[in-house]
Amino acid sequence: MTRVAAVDCGTNSIRLLVADADPATGDIKDLDRRMTIVRLGQGVDRTGRLAPEALERTFAACRDYAAVIGELGADAIRFVATSASRDASNREDFVRGVVDILGVEPEVISGDQEAEFSFTGATRELAGRADLERPFLVTDIGGGSTEFVVGDTAVTAARSVDIGCVRMTERHLVRDGVAIDPATPEAIAAMTRDIDAALDLAEATVPLREARTLVGLAGSVTSVAAIALNLPGYDPVAIHHARIPVEQVRAVTERLLAATHAERAAIPVLHPGRVDVIGAGALVLLRIMERTGAREVVVSEHDILDGIAWSIA
């Protein structure tokens, strides 16, 4: 048994998993799993730089995580950074801050590496499920990018494209610093064109339509599932491996895009840090399902974070 600490720092959130992993049995036991919305990617699509306030929010979360890791102990720590820090010209400021706080250098991984970690984390426990057809298409909808991975027991094709809930929101649902709220038909149409163009890119290298089971990861997908399930509060047990039909995903997406900020904020299961970006995230999921012909999405609470943990173990 190996005690590991995995940190996944994305465009919208930073997450920690401290777990005991047994490579011999494939079991992983969570000791602490948490998420903080830091919006590291704030403005990166427009400026190409990490904003000072975004860096400070991220470093504050890192200090909290360092305390948790110190309390529980870990044989090894791995810190993986994804889309926003790949795109930023001042990413060295980010690297230095993380090293000072956690003592490890963040690995700014490629989209292909991100995809492989996501696939491992999401499918390791699905391998024995007779009710799920293969191959799997694992899609990880992040803040700045979305990963597509097709495989059976291992990755056969993967692609990362620059569509994510934060990037799409900042590009199409904000004008002159003011939110377009609710989304206008013109904004939705522009977002849809961007998403569809990115899906064309993904499909050039990943056989999206050949997969038999769609597995959806990350906060946009779990939030849509929680709303579709009409949960009174966030319940990872109820969400994990829930199967949400495309008709419900479409209904939730239309509801979110038609709602005002206040109406979205009133949805009890929705994290406050996702209120302004969930409409765009839901639309990305819906367009993926429509493109691939998926009748449902199998939602996984286990994702890139678990893949990082397994890579240490």
C-alpha atoms as one frame of an Amber mdcrd trajectory, in Angstrom:
protein
   0.000   0.000   0.000   1.348   3.406  -1.008   0.060   6.696   0.417   0.001
   9.296  -2.326  -1.003  12.926  -2.695  -2.204  14.044  -6.112  -2.972  17.645
  -7.054  -4.763  18.582 -10.272  -4.679  22.284 -11.081  -6.928  23.239 -13.965
  -8.341  26.398 -15.456 -11.275  26.676 -13.061 -10.459  24.561 -10.015  -7.634
  22.983  -8.051  -8.222  19.586  -6.458  -6.454  17.348  -3.979  -6.588  13.600
  -3.416  -4.702  11.923  -0.586  -5.220   8.173  -0.857  -3.837   4.737  -0.074
  -3.326   2.874  -3.345  -2.665  -0.839  -3.716  -1.179  -1.591  -7.151  -1.536
  -5.328  -6.543  -5.330  -5.247  -6.167  -6.209  -2.048  -8.035  -7.910  -0.652
  -4.930  -7.637   2.989  -3.960  -8.916   4.284  -0.621  -9.627   7.990  -0.340
  -8.346   9.672   2.810  -9.130  13.219   1.708 -10.590  14.503  -1.566 -11.385
  18.189  -1.970 -11.871  20.886  -4.573 -11.456  24.671  -4.539 -12.624  27.025
  -7.280  -9.691  29.370  -7.958 -10.307  30.373 -11.610  -6.588  30.263 -12.427
  -7.476  30.746 -16.086  -9.188  34.096 -15.476  -8.566  36.180 -18.591  -5.864
  33.889 -20.046  -7.732  33.428 -23.326  -7.683  37.235 -23.779  -4.345  38.303
 -22.219  -2.133  35.226 -22.462  -1.089  35.760 -18.816  -2.080  34.462 -15.385
  -3.696  37.317 -13.440  -2.048  38.242 -10.084  -5.331  37.747  -8.203  -5.826
  34.337  -9.832  -2.330  33.274  -8.782  -2.958  34.388  -5.197  -6.238  32.439
  -5.009  -4.390  29.363  -6.275  -1.512  29.787  -3.828  -3.975  30.169  -0.931
  -5.532  26.822  -1.874  -2.055  25.271  -2.141  -1.291  26.401   1.415  -4.479
  24.715   2.631  -3.565  21.539   0.735  -0.026  21.553   2.147  -1.525  21.494
   5.651  -3.733  18.501   4.776  -0.821  16.600   3.216   1.342  17.366   6.242
  -1.328  16.039   8.603  -2.012  12.805   6.707   1.490  12.202   5.380   2.317
  10.945   1.900   5.061   8.790   0.409   5.010  10.937  -2.716   3.320  14.068
  -4.112   2.600  14.815  -7.742   1.239  18.172  -8.882  -0.142  18.324 -12.406
  -1.136  21.574 -14.098  -3.263  21.689 -17.200  -4.752  24.079 -19.727  -4.415
  27.573 -18.219  -0.775  27.171 -17.197   0.100  25.707 -20.613  -1.215  28.856
 -22.275   0.289  31.521 -19.979   3.429  33.504 -20.781   4.166  34.057 -17.065
   3.764  30.437 -15.969   7.181  30.586 -14.227   5.545  32.775 -11.542   3.077
  29.964 -10.992   5.822  27.302 -10.860   7.882  29.214  -8.284   4.878  29.766
  -6.036   3.905  26.099  -6.025   7.481  24.966  -5.297   7.717  27.404  -2.373
   4.483  26.107  -0.823   4.395  22.377  -1.610   8.038  21.598  -2.312   7.302
  19.994  -5.681   7.426  21.467  -9.152   4.136  21.463 -11.045   4.267  19.402
 -14.194   2.672  21.329 -17.017   1.514  18.297 -18.937   0.478  18.011 -22.557
  -3.108  17.462 -23.608  -2.244  13.879 -24.532  -0.847  13.180 -21.050  -3.914
  14.800 -19.521  -6.101  12.519 -21.625  -4.242   9.383 -20.551  -4.543  10.235
 -16.843  -8.256  10.942 -17.289  -8.819   7.626 -19.055  -6.996   5.627 -16.381
  -8.798   7.361 -13.527 -12.239   6.968 -15.074 -12.109   3.445 -16.505  -9.959
   1.443 -14.081 -13.003   0.436 -12.024 -15.273   0.061 -15.086 -13.136  -2.696
 -16.608 -15.256  -5.511 -15.166 -18.678  -4.022 -15.923 -20.589  -6.384 -18.229
 -23.406  -3.831 -18.706 -21.144  -1.296 -20.423 -20.084  -1.826 -24.025 -16.571
  -1.059 -25.208 -14.657   0.814 -26.401 -15.100   3.736 -24.029 -15.041   7.381
 -25.037 -13.857   9.344 -22.014 -14.475  13.074 -22.240 -13.101  15.428 -19.606
 -14.691  18.885 -19.874 -12.424  21.328 -18.093 -12.309  25.084 -17.785 -10.007
  25.740 -20.722  -9.898  22.512 -22.693 -11.734  19.247 -23.238 -10.006  15.907
 -23.622 -11.300  13.041 -25.740  -9.895   9.559 -25.218 -11.003   6.328 -26.873
  -9.852   2.950 -25.628 -10.760  -0.436 -24.242  -8.278  -1.376 -21.516  -5.730
   1.142 -22.804  -5.773   4.386 -24.768  -5.959   3.928 -28.534  -6.510   7.571
 -29.538  -6.604  10.903 -27.708  -6.946  14.597 -28.468  -7.228  17.773 -26.415
  -9.068  20.768 -27.891  -9.500  24.303 -26.598 -13.119  24.280 -25.542 -13.981
  24.489 -21.856 -16.591  26.102 -19.655 -14.446  29.112 -18.675 -12.981  29.678
 -22.137 -16.411  29.495 -23.830 -17.998  31.743 -21.202 -15.309  34.423 -21.466
 -15.329  34.254 -25.264 -19.086  34.310 -25.885 -21.033  35.147 -22.714 -19.155
  38.304 -21.657 -19.098  41.571 -23.598 -16.993  44.540 -22.480 -16.618  42.975
 -19.052 -20.374  42.514 -18.570 -22.031  39.088 -18.539 -24.608  38.319 -21.232
 -27.224  37.003 -18.852 -29.228  35.068 -19.778 -27.431  33.867 -22.902 -28.836
  35.295 -26.131 -29.632  33.095 -29.150 -26.735  34.774 -30.967 -24.280  33.942
 -28.168 -25.475  30.345 -28.012 -25.126  30.023 -31.792 -21.566  31.412 -31.660
 -20.635  29.026 -28.843 -22.120  26.121 -30.763 -20.056  26.976 -33.847 -16.877
  27.079 -31.750 -17.669  23.772 -30.050 -18.555  22.064 -33.319 -15.319  23.286
 -34.943 -13.345  21.862 -32.017 -15.210  18.564 -32.339 -14.182  18.483 -36.008
 -10.562  18.785 -34.875 -10.976  16.059 -32.276 -12.670  13.745 -34.747  -9.780
  14.100 -37.184  -7.655  11.943 -34.852 -10.091  10.281 -32.442 -12.882   7.989
 -33.740 -15.552   9.566 -31.540 -18.476   7.738 -33.151 -16.908   4.278 -32.846
 -17.122   4.283 -29.048 -19.992   2.370 -27.475 -20.029   4.005 -24.006 -19.565
   7.717 -23.261 -17.979   8.415 -19.867 -18.126  12.039 -18.719 -15.765  13.630
 -16.209 -15.216  16.850 -14.265 -17.370  19.572 -12.757 -19.530  20.511 -15.738
 -20.608  16.900 -16.227 -21.149  16.116 -12.537 -23.095  19.363 -12.087 -25.392
  18.603 -15.034 -25.933  15.113 -13.606 -26.723  16.475 -10.151 -29.303  18.873
 -11.617 -30.805  16.127 -13.801 -31.107  13.891 -10.718 -32.780  16.765  -8.845
 -30.477  16.319  -5.864 -31.062  18.655  -2.899 -27.313  18.832  -2.284 -24.161
  17.544  -3.903 -23.947  13.771  -3.347 -20.910  12.113  -4.967 -22.240   8.629
  -4.201 -25.469   9.301  -6.108 -23.619  10.969  -8.971 -20.820   8.433  -9.409
 -21.742   6.097 -12.293 -25.158   7.714 -12.760 -26.428   7.239 -16.319 -28.031
  10.417 -17.654 -30.001  10.174 -20.937 -29.324  12.723 -23.668 -32.892  14.048
 -23.370 -32.209  15.056 -19.762 -28.873  16.626 -20.667 -30.642  18.670 -23.357
 -33.361  19.790 -20.920 -30.822  20.833 -18.268 -28.694  22.679 -20.851 -31.656
  24.620 -22.200 -32.733  25.480 -18.652 -29.276  26.743 -17.681 -28.767  28.840
 -20.814 -32.205  30.424 -20.430 -31.703  31.226 -16.741 -30.354  34.386 -15.162
 -27.373  34.320 -12.803 -29.743  34.556  -9.841 -31.855  31.673 -11.105 -28.792
  29.460 -11.588 -27.448  30.454  -8.174 -30.738  29.312  -6.638 -30.184  25.726
  -7.825 -29.230  24.132  -4.489 -26.862  21.502  -5.874 -24.807  23.925  -7.984
 -21.455  25.054  -6.549 -21.263  28.888  -6.402 -18.013  28.813  -8.373 -19.760
  27.184 -11.326 -22.832  29.419 -11.531 -21.436  31.684 -14.250 -19.817  28.948
 -16.387 -22.143  25.948 -16.122 -24.295  26.906 -19.130 -21.281  26.773 -21.437
 -20.075  23.523 -19.872 -23.478  21.909 -20.305 -23.576  22.954 -23.959 -20.181
  21.336 -24.573 -21.499  18.063 -23.118 -24.698  18.225 -25.145 -22.888  18.858
 -28.434 -20.555  15.918 -27.721 -23.544  13.639 -27.166 -25.289  14.878 -30.299
 -22.124  14.493 -32.382 -21.435  10.941 -31.203 -25.043   9.770 -31.061 -24.644
   8.795 -27.394 -27.979   7.902 -25.833 -26.610   8.502 -22.329 -23.510   9.618
 -20.457 -22.042   7.524 -17.649 -20.878  10.058 -15.065 -17.671   9.403 -13.139
 -16.459  11.115  -9.989 -13.097   9.449 -10.630 -11.045  11.232 -13.241  -7.638
  12.769 -13.916  -7.003  13.111 -10.159  -7.290   9.345  -9.710  -5.120   8.794
 -12.779  -2.429  11.002 -11.255  -2.640   9.041  -8.005  -2.218   5.751  -9.866
   0.757   7.139 -11.779   2.522   7.689  -8.423   1.558   4.316  -6.974
